[in-house]
């Protein structure tokens, strides 16, 4: 009996110890746990610091050199590279300018896929765009770059030129050459050089740059026999809308042939401006 009592006392001693001294803990276990927490915290902070440094590097790597004032319409490849763009990115901007593109305000830089929002924010304070009266000389500076330089070409006749001939004109790239050819086909030829300003993207400033390199031969015009023309012959002409084409044909059927340009004024839906623009293409 005494032996059983002694065994019970021995078995309950650990529980009595923790009940009487509840604040006593194993300091070795506490130290191990603390070290584990400190190691985890250091790892987290290390990862965070590395991430921050990487982002900070990416943010500032491009602009680790002093910036300077520049005109995006005249900047050379070397200048773009000094501003932080790669050679490929710089060539992309110069190609855009060679095809007739122009930056009229600093916000236009955002349209370039090579210039993201962060690059734009860095460059914007340094953009200085020349006034329109300096554009001609500015273009010459751009085309002096080996990547976009055009050879001096003879005067090109608009109504007989192919895409290669138009591409040889300083200020006209492959894209503009194709637009001009497509518009010429719809018109039936150009009767004056000013009609180039009707081509999408070719404004008055661009026209002033080009006009001295171009000529127009009226013999190249394709005339429309207005008294025999049907809807399909007229529907694609840029000076006429579908309703106007239909009105022209219906009036002729109801009242007889047109004898002169003046007779077109009898078609109510045709305004004088449209008649004057259309007149060089008509034969009666």
C-alpha positions as CSV (number, residue, x, y, z in Angstrom):
1,X,0.0,0.0,0.0
2,X,2.8,2.4,0.9
3,X,4.5,1.5,-2.4
4,X,1.5,2.4,-4.4
5,X,1.2,5.7,-2.5
6,X,4.8,6.5,-3.3
7,X,4.3,5.8,-7.0
8,X,1.3,8.2,-7.1
9,X,3.3,11.0,-5.5
10,X,6.2,10.6,-8.0
11,X,3.8,10.7,-11.0
12,X,2.0,13.8,-9.8
13,X,5.2,15.8,-8.9
14,X,5.6,17.4,-12.4
15,X,2.0,18.7,-12.4
16,X,2.4,20.0,-8.9
17,X,5.6,21.8,-9.9
18,X,4.0,23.7,-12.8
19,X,0.9,24.4,-10.7
20,X,3.0,26.0,-7.9
21,X,5.5,27.8,-10.1
22,X,3.6,28.7,-13.3
23,X,6.0,31.4,-14.5
24,X,9.0,29.2,-14.7
25,X,9.7,28.1,-18.3
26,X,12.4,26.5,-20.2
27,X,14.7,29.3,-21.2
28,X,16.5,27.2,-23.7
29,X,13.3,26.7,-25.6
30,X,12.5,30.4,-25.4
31,X,16.0,31.2,-26.9
32,X,15.6,28.8,-29.8
33,X,12.1,30.2,-30.6
34,X,13.4,33.8,-30.4
35,X,16.3,33.0,-32.8
36,X,13.9,31.5,-35.3
37,X,11.8,34.6,-35.2
38,X,14.8,36.9,-35.7
39,X,16.1,34.8,-38.6
40,X,12.6,34.9,-40.3
41,X,12.4,38.6,-39.8
42,X,15.9,39.2,-41.3
43,X,14.9,37.1,-44.3
44,X,11.7,39.1,-44.9
45,X,13.6,42.4,-44.6
46,X,16.3,41.1,-46.9
47,X,13.8,40.2,-49.6
48,X,12.0,43.5,-49.2
49,X,15.3,45.4,-49.5
50,X,16.3,43.5,-52.5
51,X,13.0,44.1,-54.2
52,X,13.2,47.8,-53.5
53,X,16.7,48.1,-54.7
54,X,15.8,46.3,-57.9
55,X,12.8,48.6,-58.6
56,X,14.9,51.6,-57.7
57,X,17.6,50.4,-60.1
58,X,15.1,50.0,-62.9
59,X,13.7,53.4,-62.2
60,X,17.0,55.2,-62.3
61,X,19.2,53.1,-64.5
62,X,18.0,54.9,-67.7
63,X,18.6,58.3,-66.2
64,X,22.0,58.0,-64.6
65,X,23.4,60.7,-66.7
66,X,22.7,64.5,-66.8
67,X,19.7,65.6,-69.0
68,X,19.7,68.6,-71.3
69,X,17.2,70.7,-73.2
70,X,16.3,69.3,-76.6
71,X,13.9,69.5,-79.6
72,X,12.5,66.1,-80.3
73,X,12.0,67.1,-84.0
74,X,15.7,67.7,-84.5
75,X,17.5,65.5,-81.9
76,X,20.0,63.1,-83.4
77,X,20.5,59.5,-82.5
78,X,23.4,60.3,-80.3
79,X,21.4,62.9,-78.4
80,X,18.5,60.5,-77.9
81,X,21.0,58.0,-76.5
82,X,22.5,60.6,-74.2
83,X,18.9,61.2,-73.0
84,X,18.7,57.5,-72.0
85,X,17.1,55.8,-75.0
86,X,18.7,52.7,-76.5
87,X,20.1,52.7,-80.0
88,X,17.0,50.8,-81.2
89,X,14.6,53.1,-79.4
90,X,16.4,56.2,-80.8
91,X,16.3,54.8,-84.4
92,X,12.5,54.2,-83.9
93,X,12.0,57.9,-83.1
94,X,14.1,59.0,-86.1
95,X,12.2,56.7,-88.3
96,X,8.9,58.3,-87.2
97,X,10.2,61.7,-88.1
98,X,11.6,60.5,-91.4
99,X,8.1,59.3,-92.4
100,X,6.7,62.7,-91.8
101,X,5.8,62.6,-88.1
102,X,6.3,65.6,-86.0
103,X,6.1,66.6,-82.3
104,X,4.0,69.7,-82.0
105,X,3.9,69.7,-78.2
106,X,5.8,67.8,-75.6
107,X,2.8,65.6,-74.8
108,X,3.1,64.1,-78.3
109,X,6.1,62.1,-77.0
110,X,3.6,59.9,-75.2
111,X,2.4,58.5,-78.5
112,X,5.8,56.8,-79.1
113,X,5.8,53.2,-78.0
114,X,9.5,53.6,-77.2
115,X,8.8,56.3,-74.6
116,X,6.8,55.0,-71.6
117,X,5.2,57.1,-68.9
118,X,8.3,57.1,-66.6
119,X,10.6,58.1,-69.4
120,X,8.2,60.9,-70.5
121,X,8.1,62.3,-66.9
122,X,11.9,62.5,-66.9
123,X,12.2,64.1,-70.3
124,X,9.2,66.5,-70.3
125,X,10.8,69.4,-68.4
126,X,13.7,69.4,-71.0
127,X,11.5,69.5,-74.2
128,X,11.8,72.6,-76.2
129,X,10.1,72.6,-79.6
130,X,11.1,75.0,-82.3
131,X,8.5,77.4,-83.8
132,X,7.0,76.7,-87.2
133,X,9.2,79.2,-89.1
134,X,12.2,77.1,-88.1
135,X,10.8,73.8,-89.2
136,X,12.5,73.7,-92.6
137,X,16.0,74.1,-91.2
138,X,15.1,71.7,-88.3
139,X,14.1,69.0,-90.8
140,X,17.5,69.3,-92.6
141,X,19.3,68.7,-89.3
142,X,17.2,65.5,-88.7
143,X,17.8,64.2,-92.2
144,X,21.6,64.7,-91.7
145,X,21.5,61.6,-89.5
146,X,23.0,58.6,-91.4
147,X,20.0,56.4,-90.5
148,X,17.4,58.6,-92.1
149,X,19.3,60.7,-94.7
150,X,17.7,61.1,-98.1
151,X,19.6,61.7,-101.3
152,X,19.0,64.9,-103.2
153,X,16.3,64.1,-105.9
154,X,15.1,65.9,-109.0
155,X,11.6,67.4,-109.1
156,X,9.0,64.6,-109.1
157,X,5.8,64.8,-111.2
158,X,2.9,63.8,-109.0
159,X,0.6,62.1,-111.5
160,X,3.2,59.9,-113.1
161,X,5.3,59.0,-110.0
162,X,5.4,55.5,-108.5
163,X,5.9,54.7,-104.9
164,X,9.7,54.5,-105.3
165,X,9.9,58.0,-106.9
166,X,7.7,59.5,-104.1
167,X,9.8,57.8,-101.5
168,X,12.8,59.5,-102.9
169,X,11.4,62.9,-102.0
170,X,12.8,64.4,-98.8
171,X,10.0,64.3,-96.2
172,X,8.0,61.5,-97.8
173,X,8.5,58.0,-96.5
174,X,7.0,54.7,-97.7
175,X,3.8,55.2,-95.7
176,X,3.1,58.7,-97.1
177,X,4.0,57.5,-100.6
178,X,1.3,54.8,-100.4
179,X,-1.3,57.3,-99.0
180,X,-0.6,59.7,-101.9
181,X,-0.9,57.0,-104.5
182,X,-4.2,55.7,-103.0
183,X,-5.6,59.2,-102.9
184,X,-4.4,60.0,-106.4
185,X,-6.2,56.9,-107.7
186,X,-9.5,57.9,-106.1
187,X,-9.2,61.5,-107.4
188,X,-8.1,60.6,-110.9
189,X,-4.9,62.6,-110.5
190,X,-3.9,65.9,-109.0
191,X,-4.6,69.2,-110.9
192,X,-2.7,71.3,-108.3
193,X,-0.1,70.5,-105.7
194,X,-2.2,72.0,-102.9
195,X,-4.5,68.9,-103.1
196,X,-1.8,67.0,-101.3
197,X,-3.0,68.6,-98.1
198,X,-6.2,66.5,-98.5
199,X,-4.1,63.4,-97.9
200,X,-4.5,62.1,-94.4
201,X,-1.7,63.3,-92.1
202,X,-0.2,65.8,-94.6
203,X,-0.8,69.3,-93.2
204,X,0.2,72.8,-94.5
205,X,3.6,72.7,-92.8
206,X,4.4,69.4,-94.4
207,X,3.2,70.7,-97.8
208,X,5.5,73.7,-97.6
209,X,8.4,71.3,-97.1
210,X,7.4,69.2,-100.1
211,X,6.0,71.6,-102.7
212,X,9.4,72.6,-104.2
213,X,10.3,69.0,-104.9
214,X,7.0,68.3,-106.8
215,X,5.3,69.2,-110.0
216,X,1.9,68.5,-111.6
217,X,1.2,67.5,-115.3
218,X,-2.5,68.0,-116.1
219,X,-2.2,65.6,-118.9
220,X,-2.1,62.9,-116.3
221,X,-5.7,63.6,-115.1
222,X,-8.3,60.9,-115.7
223,X,-11.5,62.7,-116.9
224,X,-15.0,61.6,-116.2
225,X,-17.6,61.7,-119.0
226,X,-20.4,63.0,-116.8
227,X,-23.2,62.3,-119.3
228,X,-22.2,58.6,-119.5
229,X,-21.0,58.0,-116.0
230,X,-22.9,55.5,-113.8
231,X,-23.0,55.2,-110.0
232,X,-20.0,52.9,-109.9
233,X,-17.9,55.4,-111.9
234,X,-18.5,58.1,-109.3
235,X,-19.0,56.5,-105.9
236,X,-15.4,56.4,-104.9
237,X,-14.5,60.0,-105.8
238,X,-13.4,61.8,-102.6
239,X,-15.3,65.0,-103.6
240,X,-18.7,63.3,-103.9
241,X,-21.0,61.7,-101.3
242,X,-23.3,58.8,-102.2
243,X,-26.4,61.0,-102.1
244,X,-24.7,63.5,-104.4
245,X,-23.7,60.8,-106.9
246,X,-27.3,59.5,-107.0
247,X,-28.7,63.1,-107.4
248,X,-26.3,63.8,-110.4
249,X,-27.4,60.7,-112.2
250,X,-31.1,61.1,-111.5
251,X,-31.1,64.7,-112.6
252,X,-29.4,63.8,-115.9
253,X,-32.0,61.0,-116.5
254,X,-34.9,63.4,-115.8
255,X,-33.7,66.5,-117.5
256,X,-31.2,65.4,-120.1
257,X,-27.4,65.7,-120.5
258,X,-25.3,68.4,-118.8
259,X,-23.9,70.9,-121.3
260,X,-21.4,72.6,-118.9
261,X,-20.2,72.9,-115.4
262,X,-22.8,75.6,-114.9
263,X,-25.6,73.0,-115.3
264,X,-24.4,71.2,-112.2
265,X,-25.7,74.2,-110.1
266,X,-29.2,72.9,-111.0
267,X,-28.6,69.9,-108.8
268,X,-29.8,71.2,-105.5
269,X,-27.7,68.9,-103.4
270,X,-24.4,70.1,-104.9
271,X,-22.9,73.2,-103.3
272,X,-20.6,75.6,-105.3
273,X,-17.5,74.5,-103.5
274,X,-18.0,70.9,-104.5
275,X,-18.7,71.8,-108.1
276,X,-15.6,73.9,-108.3
277,X,-13.4,71.1,-106.9
278,X,-15.0,68.5,-109.2
279,X,-15.0,70.6,-112.4
280,X,-11.4,69.8,-113.6
281,X,-12.2,66.1,-113.7
282,X,-15.4,66.4,-115.9
283,X,-15.9,66.3,-119.6
284,X,-19.3,67.1,-121.3
